[in-house]
């Protein structure tokens, strides 16, 4: 039972890590987009 419990916890963490990876990728893209927008705004001024 200990092994199955450990496997459940590990699988739960693994799926959570995959979810956070997608969130991190989304945040990274948003950061690059905002940096690009600020750079264009500065160049326009």
PDB file of N, CA, C and O in Angstrom, chain B, residues numbered from 101:
ATOM      1  N   UNK B 101       0.828  -1.196   0.000  1.00  0.00           N
ATOM      2  CA  UNK B 101       0.000   0.000   0.000  1.00  0.00           C
ATOM      3  C   UNK B 101       0.874   1.262   0.000  1.00  0.00           C
ATOM      4  O   UNK B 101       0.526   2.275  -0.606  1.00  0.00           O
ATOM      5  N   UNK B 102       1.992   1.174   0.681  1.00  0.00           N
ATOM      6  CA  UNK B 102       2.882   2.325   0.691  1.00  0.00           C
ATOM      7  C   UNK B 102       3.380   2.678  -0.696  1.00  0.00           C
ATOM      8  O   UNK B 102       3.495   3.853  -1.046  1.00  0.00           O
ATOM      9  N   UNK B 103       3.676   1.645  -1.491  1.00  0.00           N
ATOM     10  CA  UNK B 103       4.158   1.899  -2.849  1.00  0.00           C
ATOM     11  C   UNK B 103       3.071   2.543  -3.704  1.00  0.00           C
ATOM     12  O   UNK B 103       3.340   3.496  -4.436  1.00  0.00           O
ATOM     13  N   UNK B 104       1.842   2.027  -3.615  1.00  0.00           N
ATOM     14  CA  UNK B 104       0.767   2.604  -4.419  1.00  0.00           C
ATOM     15  C   UNK B 104       0.497   4.053  -3.998  1.00  0.00           C
ATOM     16  O   UNK B 104       0.246   4.915  -4.841  1.00  0.00           O
ATOM     17  N   UNK B 105       0.553   4.310  -2.689  1.00  0.00           N
ATOM     18  CA  UNK B 105       0.354   5.679  -2.212  1.00  0.00           C
ATOM     19  C   UNK B 105       1.458   6.585  -2.743  1.00  0.00           C
ATOM     20  O   UNK B 105       1.201   7.710  -3.171  1.00  0.00           O
ATOM     21  N   UNK B 106       2.686   6.085  -2.710  1.00  0.00           N
ATOM     22  CA  UNK B 106       3.814   6.864  -3.226  1.00  0.00           C
ATOM     23  C   UNK B 106       3.640   7.125  -4.714  1.00  0.00           C
ATOM     24  O   UNK B 106       3.895   8.233  -5.186  1.00  0.00           O
ATOM     25  N   UNK B 107       3.202   6.098  -5.461  1.00  0.00           N
ATOM     26  CA  UNK B 107       2.988   6.270  -6.896  1.00  0.00           C
ATOM     27  C   UNK B 107       1.897   7.299  -7.168  1.00  0.00           C
ATOM     28  O   UNK B 107       2.023   8.104  -8.091  1.00  0.00           O
ATOM     29  N   UNK B 108       0.834   7.281  -6.382  1.00  0.00           N
ATOM     30  CA  UNK B 108      -0.236   8.261  -6.575  1.00  0.00           C
ATOM     31  C   UNK B 108       0.276   9.672  -6.328  1.00  0.00           C
ATOM     32  O   UNK B 108      -0.014  10.588  -7.098  1.00  0.00           O
ATOM     33  N   UNK B 109       1.041   9.846  -5.246  1.00  0.00           N
ATOM     34  CA  UNK B 109       1.578  11.169  -4.935  1.00  0.00           C
ATOM     35  C   UNK B 109       2.540  11.611  -6.047  1.00  0.00           C
ATOM     36  O   UNK B 109       2.513  12.763  -6.480  1.00  0.00           O
ATOM     37  N   UNK B 110       3.387  10.683  -6.499  1.00  0.00           N
ATOM     38  CA  UNK B 110       4.354  11.023  -7.537  1.00  0.00           C
ATOM     39  C   UNK B 110       3.649  11.407  -8.834  1.00  0.00           C
ATOM     40  O   UNK B 110       4.011  12.387  -9.486  1.00  0.00           O
ATOM     41  N   UNK B 111       2.632  10.618  -9.200  1.00  0.00           N
ATOM     42  CA  UNK B 111       1.897  10.934 -10.423  1.00  0.00           C
ATOM     43  C   UNK B 111       1.167  12.266 -10.279  1.00  0.00           C
ATOM     44  O   UNK B 111       1.086  13.040 -11.233  1.00  0.00           O
ATOM     45  N   UNK B 112       0.639  12.528  -9.090  1.00  0.00           N
ATOM     46  CA  UNK B 112      -0.033  13.804  -8.873  1.00  0.00           C
ATOM     47  C   UNK B 112       0.929  14.966  -9.026  1.00  0.00           C
ATOM     48  O   UNK B 112       0.596  15.973  -9.651  1.00  0.00           O
ATOM     49  N   UNK B 113       2.125  14.834  -8.456  1.00  0.00           N
ATOM     50  CA  UNK B 113       3.120  15.900  -8.593  1.00  0.00           C
ATOM     51  C   UNK B 113       3.559  16.044 -10.039  1.00  0.00           C
ATOM     52  O   UNK B 113       3.797  17.152 -10.520  1.00  0.00           O
ATOM     53  N   UNK B 114       3.663  14.912 -10.728  1.00  0.00           N
ATOM     54  CA  UNK B 114       4.126  14.967 -12.112  1.00  0.00           C
ATOM     55  C   UNK B 114       3.124  15.719 -12.991  1.00  0.00           C
ATOM     56  O   UNK B 114       3.515  16.559 -13.801  1.00  0.00           O
ATOM     57  N   UNK B 115       1.825  15.417 -12.829  1.00  0.00           N
ATOM     58  CA  UNK B 115       0.825  16.117 -13.627  1.00  0.00           C
ATOM     59  C   UNK B 115       0.773  17.591 -13.241  1.00  0.00           C
ATOM     60  O   UNK B 115       0.555  18.449 -14.096  1.00  0.00           O
ATOM     61  N   UNK B 116       0.971  17.888 -11.957  1.00  0.00           N
ATOM     62  CA  UNK B 116       0.982  19.287 -11.530  1.00  0.00           C
ATOM     63  C   UNK B 116       2.186  20.006 -12.149  1.00  0.00           C
ATOM     64  O   UNK B 116       2.084  21.168 -12.543  1.00  0.00           O
ATOM     65  N   UNK B 117       3.331  19.307 -12.232  1.00  0.00           N
ATOM     66  CA  UNK B 117       4.519  19.911 -12.830  1.00  0.00           C
ATOM     67  C   UNK B 117       4.275  20.210 -14.308  1.00  0.00           C
ATOM     68  O   UNK B 117       4.695  21.248 -14.818  1.00  0.00           O
ATOM     69  N   UNK B 118       3.590  19.287 -14.989  1.00  0.00           N
ATOM     70  CA  UNK B 118       3.291  19.528 -16.396  1.00  0.00           C
ATOM     71  C   UNK B 118       2.363  20.731 -16.537  1.00  0.00           C
ATOM     72  O   UNK B 118       2.530  21.545 -17.446  1.00  0.00           O
ATOM     73  N   UNK B 119       1.396  20.842 -15.647  1.00  0.00           N
ATOM     74  CA  UNK B 119       0.490  21.984 -15.697  1.00  0.00           C
ATOM     75  C   UNK B 119       1.237  23.281 -15.446  1.00  0.00           C
ATOM     76  O   UNK B 119       0.998  24.274 -16.134  1.00  0.00           O
ATOM     77  N   UNK B 120       2.137  23.287 -14.472  1.00  0.00           N
ATOM     78  CA  UNK B 120       2.881  24.504 -14.185  1.00  0.00           C
ATOM     79  C   UNK B 120       3.847  24.828 -15.321  1.00  0.00           C
ATOM     80  O   UNK B 120       4.169  25.993 -15.554  1.00  0.00           O
ATOM     81  N   UNK B 121       4.313  23.786 -16.034  1.00  0.00           N
ATOM     82  CA  UNK B 121       5.175  24.048 -17.188  1.00  0.00           C
ATOM     83  C   UNK B 121       4.414  24.823 -18.255  1.00  0.00           C
ATOM     84  O   UNK B 121       4.950  25.755 -18.854  1.00  0.00           O
ATOM     85  N   UNK B 122       3.171  24.436 -18.489  1.00  0.00           N
ATOM     86  CA  UNK B 122       2.351  25.172 -19.453  1.00  0.00           C
ATOM     87  C   UNK B 122       2.108  26.595 -18.987  1.00  0.00           C
ATOM     88  O   UNK B 122       2.141  27.533 -19.783  1.00  0.00           O
ATOM     89  N   UNK B 123       1.864  26.753 -17.697  1.00  0.00           N
ATOM     90  CA  UNK B 123       1.654  28.092 -17.145  1.00  0.00           C
ATOM     91  C   UNK B 123       2.932  28.905 -17.263  1.00  0.00           C
ATOM     92  O   UNK B 123       2.886  30.090 -17.595  1.00  0.00           O
ATOM     93  N   UNK B 124       4.076  28.276 -16.994  1.00  0.00           N
ATOM     94  CA  UNK B 124       5.353  28.981 -17.111  1.00  0.00           C
ATOM     95  C   UNK B 124       5.606  29.397 -18.556  1.00  0.00           C
ATOM     96  O   UNK B 124       6.089  30.502 -18.804  1.00  0.00           O
ATOM     97  N   UNK B 125       5.284  28.522 -19.519  1.00  0.00           N
ATOM     98  CA  UNK B 125       5.468  28.868 -20.928  1.00  0.00           C
ATOM     99  C   UNK B 125       4.574  30.045 -21.309  1.00  0.00           C
ATOM    100  O   UNK B 125       4.990  30.944 -22.040  1.00  0.00           O
ATOM    101  N   UNK B 126       3.342  30.027 -20.805  1.00  0.00           N
ATOM    102  CA  UNK B 126       2.413  31.123 -21.088  1.00  0.00           C
ATOM    103  C   UNK B 126       2.923  32.427 -20.490  1.00  0.00           C
ATOM    104  O   UNK B 126       2.868  33.471 -21.139  1.00  0.00           O
ATOM    105  N   UNK B 127       3.418  32.372 -19.257  1.00  0.00           N
ATOM    106  CA  UNK B 127       3.964  33.572 -18.622  1.00  0.00           C
ATOM    107  C   UNK B 127       5.197  34.080 -19.362  1.00  0.00           C
ATOM    108  O   UNK B 127       5.399  35.287 -19.493  1.00  0.00           O
ATOM    109  N   UNK B 128       6.020  33.150 -19.844  1.00  0.00           N
ATOM    110  CA  UNK B 128       7.221  33.536 -20.585  1.00  0.00           C
ATOM    111  C   UNK B 128       6.837  34.254 -21.880  1.00  0.00           C
ATOM    112  O   UNK B 128       7.416  35.285 -22.222  1.00  0.00           O
ATOM    113  N   UNK B 129       5.865  33.706 -22.590  1.00  0.00           N
ATOM    114  CA  UNK B 129       5.405  34.348 -23.825  1.00  0.00           C
ATOM    115  C   UNK B 129       4.809  35.722 -23.528  1.00  0.00           C
ATOM    116  O   UNK B 129       5.051  36.676 -24.267  1.00  0.00           O
ATOM    117  N   UNK B 130       4.036  35.827 -22.454  1.00  0.00           N
ATOM    118  CA  UNK B 130       3.442  37.113 -22.084  1.00  0.00           C
ATOM    119  C   UNK B 130       4.528  38.125 -21.733  1.00  0.00           C
ATOM    120  O   UNK B 130       4.425  39.302 -22.080  1.00  0.00           O
ATOM    121  N   UNK B 131       5.572  37.661 -21.040  1.00  0.00           N
ATOM    122  CA  UNK B 131       6.665  38.556 -20.672  1.00  0.00           C
ATOM    123  C   UNK B 131       7.390  39.063 -21.914  1.00  0.00           C
ATOM    124  O   UNK B 131       7.692  40.252 -22.020  1.00  0.00           O
ATOM    125  N   UNK B 132       7.669  38.159 -22.856  1.00  0.00           N
ATOM    126  CA  UNK B 132       8.336  38.583 -24.091  1.00  0.00           C
ATOM    127  C   UNK B 132       7.462  39.559 -24.866  1.00  0.00           C
ATOM    128  O   UNK B 132       7.965  40.535 -25.424  1.00  0.00           O
ATOM    129  N   UNK B 133       6.160  39.304 -24.904  1.00  0.00           N
ATOM    130  CA  UNK B 133       5.247  40.191 -25.626  1.00  0.00           C
ATOM    131  C   UNK B 133       5.219  41.572 -24.976  1.00  0.00           C
ATOM    132  O   UNK B 133       5.243  42.585 -25.675  1.00  0.00           O
ATOM    133  N   UNK B 134       5.167  41.621 -23.648  1.00  0.00           N
ATOM    134  CA  UNK B 134       5.119  42.917 -22.969  1.00  0.00           C
ATOM    135  C   UNK B 134       6.446  43.664 -23.134  1.00  0.00           C
ATOM    136  O   UNK B 134       6.453  44.883 -23.305  1.00  0.00           O
ATOM    137  N   UNK B 135       7.563  42.941 -23.082  1.00  0.00           N
ATOM    138  CA  UNK B 135       8.868  43.583 -23.289  1.00  0.00           C
ATOM    139  C   UNK B 135       8.948  44.151 -24.706  1.00  0.00           C
ATOM    140  O   UNK B 135       9.436  45.262 -24.910  1.00  0.00           O
ATOM    141  N   UNK B 136       8.467  43.384 -25.676  1.00  0.00           N
ATOM    142  CA  UNK B 136       8.457  43.870 -27.055  1.00  0.00           C
ATOM    143  C   UNK B 136       7.569  45.086 -27.213  1.00  0.00           C
ATOM    144  O   UNK B 136       7.927  46.018 -27.934  1.00  0.00           O
ATOM    145  N   UNK B 137       6.416  45.100 -26.554  1.00  0.00           N
ATOM    146  CA  UNK B 137       5.511  46.232 -26.635  1.00  0.00           C
ATOM    147  C   UNK B 137       6.140  47.469 -26.012  1.00  0.00           C
ATOM    148  O   UNK B 137       6.040  48.561 -26.571  1.00  0.00           O
ATOM    149  N   UNK B 138       6.785  47.313 -24.862  1.00  0.00           N
ATOM    150  CA  UNK B 138       7.466  48.444 -24.215  1.00  0.00           C
ATOM    151  C   UNK B 138       8.595  48.962 -25.087  1.00  0.00           C
ATOM    152  O   UNK B 138       8.792  50.173 -25.194  1.00  0.00           O
ATOM    153  N   UNK B 139       9.340  48.057 -25.714  1.00  0.00           N
ATOM    154  CA  UNK B 139      10.450  48.469 -26.577  1.00  0.00           C
ATOM    155  C   UNK B 139       9.930  49.263 -27.775  1.00  0.00           C
ATOM    156  O   UNK B 139      10.507  50.284 -28.149  1.00  0.00           O
ATOM    157  N   UNK B 140       8.828  48.784 -28.377  1.00  0.00           N
ATOM    158  CA  UNK B 140       8.226  49.519 -29.501  1.00  0.00           C
ATOM    159  C   UNK B 140       7.710  50.885 -29.047  1.00  0.00           C
ATOM    160  O   UNK B 140       7.844  51.878 -29.763  1.00  0.00           O
ATOM    161  N   UNK B 141       7.122  50.926 -27.857  1.00  0.00           N
ATOM    162  CA  UNK B 141       6.618  52.199 -27.336  1.00  0.00           C
ATOM    163  C   UNK B 141       7.764  53.188 -27.124  1.00  0.00           C
ATOM    164  O   UNK B 141       7.636  54.365 -27.461  1.00  0.00           O
ATOM    165  N   UNK B 142       8.867  52.723 -26.576  1.00  0.00           N
ATOM    166  CA  UNK B 142      10.023  53.592 -26.353  1.00  0.00           C
ATOM    167  C   UNK B 142      10.595  54.064 -27.690  1.00  0.00           C
ATOM    168  O   UNK B 142      10.972  55.228 -27.826  1.00  0.00           O
ATOM    169  N   UNK B 143      10.659  53.173 -28.668  1.00  0.00           N
ATOM    170  CA  UNK B 143      11.197  53.570 -29.985  1.00  0.00           C
ATOM    171  C   UNK B 143      10.267  54.551 -30.674  1.00  0.00           C
ATOM    172  O   UNK B 143      10.727  55.429 -31.404  1.00  0.00           O
ATOM    173  N   UNK B 144       8.947  54.415 -30.451  1.00  0.00           N
ATOM    174  CA  UNK B 144       7.992  55.331 -31.070  1.00  0.00           C
ATOM    175  C   UNK B 144       8.130  56.730 -30.482  1.00  0.00           C
ATOM    176  O   UNK B 144       7.891  57.720 -31.173  1.00  0.00           O
ATOM    177  N   UNK B 145       8.509  56.815 -29.226  1.00  0.00           N
ATOM    178  CA  UNK B 145       8.705  58.141 -28.598  1.00  0.00           C
ATOM    179  C   UNK B 145      10.086  58.631 -28.924  1.00  0.00           C
ATOM    180  O   UNK B 145      10.470  59.722 -28.502  1.00  0.00           O
TER     181      UNK B 145
END
